Amino acid sequence: MIFAITCIDRPDASGVRAATRPAHLEYLKSLGKTLVVAGPFLADDGATPTGSLLLVEAADKATAQAIAAGDPYAAAGLFASVTVQPYRLVFLNPPAA
């Protein structure tokens, strides 16, 4: 089953995000095919990260929550909130090659 992991940054944590980004990217790479898609939410300026969205394939919600908790961003205290909920992929429209 796919789970959506929605993470909202603490307003005062941009330095935490920058410092932890290399470890976060390595963690995402380590998830292999478990990771469906991942990327940041952005502020209205289109550049400043304000959170993260991950879609992961997991057997159950507890496993998806463990994936969320294992993210170096989470361990560093970047997020004000994290939600994990089941997600159904209905339509996939990949960008043109």
N, C-alpha and C positions, 0 to 999 in steps of 0.2 A: 504494500500500500504506500502511496505517496503522502508525505506530510509536509505542510508549509510551516516553516520556522520564521516567525516575524520578530525582529529585534529592533528596538528603538534605543538610540544612543542617549546617554545622559547628556544634558546640555553643556556640561563643563568638561567633557571628556575627549575633545578632539586630539589632544596630545597623546592620550592612551591609544586611540585608534592608529595614529601615525606610528607610534613606537611598536605596536603589536602587529602591524599589518604583515610583515614578512612571515611571522609564525602562523598567523591566520591563513595566509595563502598556502603555506606548506600543509597545514591541517586539511584544507579543502582538497588539495591534490591527493592527500593520503586516503581520502574517502573513496576514491576510485568511482566505480559505477553506482555506488550508493548515492552520490551527489547527482541530482538531475539538473539543477541550475542554481546559480548563486549570483548575487550582486547587491550593491548598496542602494538604499533609498537616497535621494538627493534633495537638498533644499531648493527653493524656487530659483536660485541662481544657476541651477543645473550642474554645479560642480562640488558643492560642499556635502559630504556624506552625513546623513542623519540617522542611519540605521542599516539593517541588512535583511535580505529575504533569501532564504534557502528552501529549495524543494529537495527532499531526500526520500529515497526508497527505504522503508524500514518495515520490519515484521509487525510492529505494534507501536503505540504511542510512547511507551516507556523507552523503547530503543531510540526513537526519534528525540526524546527529551535528553537521553544520554549523549547523543550526537551534539545537540545544542550545548549542553553543559561542557563538553570536551573542547569546544572552540576556544582558542586562546583569547579571543576578544571577551568571551564570557568570563573566563578565569581572571582576566585583568580588571574586571568590573566596568567594562565599557557601557553595558546596557542598563537602561532604566527599567526596561521590561522585555520579556521574552514570552511569546505565545507559540504553542505547538498545536496544530489542528490537522485533521485529515483533509486531504485535497484530492479532487478528481480532475485529472487532465482530460479534457473533452476535445480540445482542438489544439494542434501544434502547427504553427506557421513559421517555419524557420526562414531566416533571411535568405534572399537570393544569393547564390554563389557567384 
